[in-house]
Amino acid sequence: DPGHTLQKNSLTLMRAEAPLQEQRIKMKICKAGVFEDLAQILEGKWEGYTAEVVCAIVDGLLKDNKDGLEYGLTSKMINGLKKVLSVDQSKIKKFHLAALARYTVYGSDEQRDELYKMNVLPVLAAQFTHPDKLVVADAVIAVNNLVLGGARLTDSELPHPYLETMDQRNLDGVTQLYKIFRSSTDDTTKRNAAICIGRLYKALPLPRNFSR
């Protein structure tokens, strides 16, 4: 099958059916090793459509299936999803981000910290400058979820452990969050950006320019 027709047809079918299944069926699929298979596809050379389908399947399997997350929380799967988001921003759509964002929604604080250790935070924060405001909104939510987990795992009197990563010069995540807060016309995104900044600066004063 040099054209991978069988694989493409299987992925298309799973994309359509996975989100419709009951949670117990989704769990059986997760336990059967589907994430390893999907991760292997992303490890190879894939076309844009293939990445779109894989992301949709992951998102569909995890939606309303929090218990399935542990089976997909492998470095191989996460690296594959990071790879999808590491291309030119013009090729990244909302559905590409949805899969990785789903991990941050359903993950426990410990699982969110695992995602942080897998360097997911910079990949998500890089989408703050995306031209699509829907992608930006989802990126803010996902980063805020990770930051919340990190805050709750750290003594309230200590600085946030992720602040240094977010403040890296090549990422400038905190400044980008502030720009989103100032410029966004969406109240939810504006609020999420403000909350995220507040959590990042727990136990520390806000930079002076943030109060202008």
Secondary structure, DSSP 8 states (H G I E B T S, - for coil): -TT-HHHHHHHHHHHHHGGGS-HHHHHHHHHTTHHHHHHHHHHS---HHHHHHHHHHHHHHHTT-GGGHHHH--HHHHHHHHHHTTS-GGG--HHHHHHHHHHHHH--HHHHHHHHHTTHHHHHHGGGG-S-HHHHHHHHHHHHHHHHHHHHTS-TTS--TTHHHHT-TTT-HHHHHHHHHHH---HHHHHHHHHHHHHHTTTS---GGGG-
